Amino acid sequence: MLKAKCRVLATECWLLSAYSRIRYPDNVLMIRQNRKFDPRSIRLLIFDLDGTLIDSRLDLIHTVNATLRHLGRPQLPGDVIASYVGDGAPMLVRRALGDPEDEELVRRALDFFLAYYREHKLDHTHVYAGVLEALASICQSPNGHPRKLAVLSNKPVNPSRAIVEAVGLGPYFAQVYGGNSFPTKKPDPVGAKTILQENACHPREAVIVGDSSNDILTGRNAGLWTVGVTYGFAPQSLELTPPDALVDSPKELAELFL
């Protein structure tokens, strides 16, 4: 069923892409490659979630500020909160509180944050435009063998899986792991290495795709190829930690793996 869906969506994606080229012939791709890899050799792609597949920025901002209001603290600007995202809910909450020494305060804040986010995680969250078409294209490799796709997020696993299913990403991903799925979070490579083992895949046959240095460092630590996306939450971090390839849109991401 998954293979058939991928083939159908890949065809639709190709037609849309061809139509786009006819209408916009000057639309030049801006893929930048620091280290080239052969797309035919890639059997597995591991994706970050927030800022890579989904735009969850507004729901995270609202949840953090709801937590601060609950504690009688002033709210923070959205851009500040967005810069705190990427290392999991506990670190996001700690940063929003100003890294206090009061661990009981952090615990109470985290409990409220998780409870609020559980109810509001889909208020505004959506898949980035072009992601579904890109996934449909990517899962069919040039050599005719379907690629495997997985999600590795630092967001807790239950909301990660719930969001993946709710926004229509579920058919593409056999594995969805979160920040509490393993003893350590990204950039520790344990999650990526586990996904490699479960798919019997060599590191040189796999790529990690993400919007922050956390994802790139995870890939390096696990021996994977790395791809950064600039449309996410932390593109500035990719300047200090350059990926093997850098793309500006889901369309370019799909083109990279043709």
Secondary structure as a PSIPRED ss2 file (coil, helix, strand):
# PSIPRED VFORMAT (PSIPRED V4.0)

   1 M C   1.000  0.000  0.000
   2 L H   0.000  1.000  0.000
   3 K H   0.000  1.000  0.000
   4 A H   0.000  1.000  0.000
   5 K H   0.000  1.000  0.000
   6 C H   0.000  1.000  0.000
   7 R H   0.000  1.000  0.000
   8 V H   0.000  1.000  0.000
   9 L H   0.000  1.000  0.000
  10 A H   0.000  1.000  0.000
  11 T H   0.000  1.000  0.000
  12 E H   0.000  1.000  0.000
  13 C H   0.000  1.000  0.000
  14 W H   0.000  1.000  0.000
  15 L H   0.000  1.000  0.000
  16 L H   0.000  1.000  0.000
  17 S H   0.000  1.000  0.000
  18 A H   0.000  1.000  0.000
  19 Y H   0.000  1.000  0.000
  20 S H   0.000  1.000  0.000
  21 R H   0.000  1.000  0.000
  22 I H   0.000  1.000  0.000
  23 R H   0.000  1.000  0.000
  24 Y C   1.000  0.000  0.000
  25 P C   1.000  0.000  0.000
  26 D C   1.000  0.000  0.000
  27 N C   1.000  0.000  0.000
  28 V C   1.000  0.000  0.000
  29 L C   1.000  0.000  0.000
  30 M C   1.000  0.000  0.000
  31 I C   1.000  0.000  0.000
  32 R E   0.000  0.000  1.000
  33 Q E   0.000  0.000  1.000
  34 N C   1.000  0.000  0.000
  35 R C   1.000  0.000  0.000
  36 K C   1.000  0.000  0.000
  37 F C   1.000  0.000  0.000
  38 D C   1.000  0.000  0.000
  39 P H   0.000  1.000  0.000
  40 R H   0.000  1.000  0.000
  41 S H   0.000  1.000  0.000
  42 I C   1.000  0.000  0.000
  43 R C   1.000  0.000  0.000
  44 L E   0.000  0.000  1.000
  45 L E   0.000  0.000  1.000
  46 I E   0.000  0.000  1.000
  47 F E   0.000  0.000  1.000
  48 D C   1.000  0.000  0.000
  49 L C   1.000  0.000  0.000
  50 D E   0.000  0.000  1.000
  51 G C   1.000  0.000  0.000
  52 T C   1.000  0.000  0.000
  53 L C   1.000  0.000  0.000
  54 I E   0.000  0.000  1.000
  55 D E   0.000  0.000  1.000
  56 S C   1.000  0.000  0.000
  57 R H   0.000  1.000  0.000
  58 L H   0.000  1.000  0.000
  59 D H   0.000  1.000  0.000
  60 L H   0.000  1.000  0.000
  61 I H   0.000  1.000  0.000
  62 H H   0.000  1.000  0.000
  63 T H   0.000  1.000  0.000
  64 V H   0.000  1.000  0.000
  65 N H   0.000  1.000  0.000
  66 A H   0.000  1.000  0.000
  67 T H   0.000  1.000  0.000
  68 L H   0.000  1.000  0.000
  69 R H   0.000  1.000  0.000
  70 H H   0.000  1.000  0.000
  71 L C   1.000  0.000  0.000
  72 G C   1.000  0.000  0.000
  73 R C   1.000  0.000  0.000
  74 P C   1.000  0.000  0.000
  75 Q C   1.000  0.000  0.000
  76 L C   1.000  0.000  0.000
  77 P C   1.000  0.000  0.000
  78 G H   0.000  1.000  0.000
  79 D H   0.000  1.000  0.000
  80 V H   0.000  1.000  0.000
  81 I H   0.000  1.000  0.000
  82 A H   0.000  1.000  0.000
  83 S H   0.000  1.000  0.000
  84 Y H   0.000  1.000  0.000
  85 V C   1.000  0.000  0.000
  86 G C   1.000  0.000  0.000
  87 D C   1.000  0.000  0.000
  88 G C   1.000  0.000  0.000
  89 A H   0.000  1.000  0.000
  90 P H   0.000  1.000  0.000
  91 M H   0.000  1.000  0.000
  92 L H   0.000  1.000  0.000
  93 V H   0.000  1.000  0.000
  94 R H   0.000  1.000  0.000
  95 R H   0.000  1.000  0.000
  96 A H   0.000  1.000  0.000
  97 L C   1.000  0.000  0.000
  98 G C   1.000  0.000  0.000
  99 D C   1.000  0.000  0.000
 100 P C   1.000  0.000  0.000
 101 E C   1.000  0.000  0.000
 102 D C   1.000  0.000  0.000
 103 E H   0.000  1.000  0.000
 104 E H   0.000  1.000  0.000
 105 L H   0.000  1.000  0.000
 106 V H   0.000  1.000  0.000
 107 R H   0.000  1.000  0.000
 108 R H   0.000  1.000  0.000
 109 A H   0.000  1.000  0.000
 110 L H   0.000  1.000  0.000
 111 D H   0.000  1.000  0.000
 112 F H   0.000  1.000  0.000
 113 F H   0.000  1.000  0.000
 114 L H   0.000  1.000  0.000
 115 A H   0.000  1.000  0.000
 116 Y H   0.000  1.000  0.000
 117 Y H   0.000  1.000  0.000
 118 R H   0.000  1.000  0.000
 119 E H   0.000  1.000  0.000
 120 H H   0.000  1.000  0.000
 121 K C   1.000  0.000  0.000
 122 L C   1.000  0.000  0.000
 123 D C   1.000  0.000  0.000
 124 H C   1.000  0.000  0.000
 125 T C   1.000  0.000  0.000
 126 H E   0.000  0.000  1.000
 127 V E   0.000  0.000  1.000
 128 Y C   1.000  0.000  0.000
 129 A C   1.000  0.000  0.000
 130 G C   1.000  0.000  0.000
 131 V H   0.000  1.000  0.000
 132 L H   0.000  1.000  0.000
 133 E H   0.000  1.000  0.000
 134 A H   0.000  1.000  0.000
 135 L H   0.000  1.000  0.000
 136 A H   0.000  1.000  0.000
 137 S H   0.000  1.000  0.000
 138 I H   0.000  1.000  0.000
 139 C C   1.000  0.000  0.000
 140 Q E   0.000  0.000  1.000
 141 S C   1.000  0.000  0.000
 142 P C   1.000  0.000  0.000
 143 N C   1.000  0.000  0.000
 144 G C   1.000  0.000  0.000
 145 H C   1.000  0.000  0.000
 146 P E   0.000  0.000  1.000
 147 R C   1.000  0.000  0.000
 148 K E   0.000  0.000  1.000
 149 L E   0.000  0.000  1.000
 150 A E   0.000  0.000  1.000
 151 V E   0.000  0.000  1.000
 152 L E   0.000  0.000  1.000
 153 S C   1.000  0.000  0.000
 154 N C   1.000  0.000  0.000
 155 K C   1.000  0.000  0.000
 156 P C   1.000  0.000  0.000
 157 V H   0.000  1.000  0.000
 158 N H   0.000  1.000  0.000
 159 P H   0.000  1.000  0.000
 160 S H   0.000  1.000  0.000
 161 R H   0.000  1.000  0.000
 162 A H   0.000  1.000  0.000
 163 I H   0.000  1.000  0.000
 164 V H   0.000  1.000  0.000
 165 E H   0.000  1.000  0.000
 166 A H   0.000  1.000  0.000
 167 V C   1.000  0.000  0.000
 168 G C   1.000  0.000  0.000
 169 L C   1.000  0.000  0.000
 170 G H   0.000  1.000  0.000
 171 P H   0.000  1.000  0.000
 172 Y H   0.000  1.000  0.000
 173 F C   1.000  0.000  0.000
 174 A C   1.000  0.000  0.000
 175 Q E   0.000  0.000  1.000
 176 V E   0.000  0.000  1.000
 177 Y E   0.000  0.000  1.000
 178 G C   1.000  0.000  0.000
 179 G C   1.000  0.000  0.000
 180 N C   1.000  0.000  0.000
 181 S C   1.000  0.000  0.000
 182 F C   1.000  0.000  0.000
 183 P C   1.000  0.000  0.000
 184 T C   1.000  0.000  0.000
 185 K C   1.000  0.000  0.000
 186 K C   1.000  0.000  0.000
 187 P C   1.000  0.000  0.000
 188 D C   1.000  0.000  0.000
 189 P C   1.000  0.000  0.000
 190 V H   0.000  1.000  0.000
 191 G H   0.000  1.000  0.000
 192 A H   0.000  1.000  0.000
 193 K H   0.000  1.000  0.000
 194 T H   0.000  1.000  0.000
 195 I H   0.000  1.000  0.000
 196 L H   0.000  1.000  0.000
 197 Q H   0.000  1.000  0.000
 198 E H   0.000  1.000  0.000
 199 N C   1.000  0.000  0.000
 200 A C   1.000  0.000  0.000
 201 C C   1.000  0.000  0.000
 202 H C   1.000  0.000  0.000
 203 P H   0.000  1.000  0.000
 204 R H   0.000  1.000  0.000
 205 E H   0.000  1.000  0.000
 206 A E   0.000  0.000  1.000
 207 V E   0.000  0.000  1.000
 208 I E   0.000  0.000  1.000
 209 V E   0.000  0.000  1.000
 210 G E   0.000  0.000  1.000
 211 D C   1.000  0.000  0.000
 212 S C   1.000  0.000  0.000
 213 S H   0.000  1.000  0.000
 214 N H   0.000  1.000  0.000
 215 D H   0.000  1.000  0.000
 216 I H   0.000  1.000  0.000
 217 L H   0.000  1.000  0.000
 218 T H   0.000  1.000  0.000
 219 G H   0.000  1.000  0.000
 220 R H   0.000  1.000  0.000
 221 N H   0.000  1.000  0.000
 222 A H   0.000  1.000  0.000
 223 G C   1.000  0.000  0.000
 224 L C   1.000  0.000  0.000
 225 W E   0.000  0.000  1.000
 226 T E   0.000  0.000  1.000
 227 V E   0.000  0.000  1.000
 228 G E   0.000  0.000  1.000
 229 V E   0.000  0.000  1.000
 230 T C   1.000  0.000  0.000
 231 Y C   1.000  0.000  0.000
 232 G C   1.000  0.000  0.000
 233 F C   1.000  0.000  0.000
 234 A C   1.000  0.000  0.000
 235 P C   1.000  0.000  0.000
 236 Q C   1.000  0.000  0.000
 237 S H   0.000  1.000  0.000
 238 L H   0.000  1.000  0.000
 239 E H   0.000  1.000  0.000
 240 L H   0.000  1.000  0.000
 241 T C   1.000  0.000  0.000
 242 P C   1.000  0.000  0.000
 243 P C   1.000  0.000  0.000
 244 D C   1.000  0.000  0.000
 245 A E   0.000  0.000  1.000
 246 L E   0.000  0.000  1.000
 247 V E   0.000  0.000  1.000
 248 D C   1.000  0.000  0.000
 249 S C   1.000  0.000  0.000
 250 P H   0.000  1.000  0.000
 251 K H   0.000  1.000  0.000
 252 E H   0.000  1.000  0.000
 253 L H   0.000  1.000  0.000
 254 A H   0.000  1.000  0.000
 255 E H   0.000  1.000  0.000
 256 L H   0.000  1.000  0.000
 257 F C   1.000  0.000  0.000
 258 L C   1.000  0.000  0.000
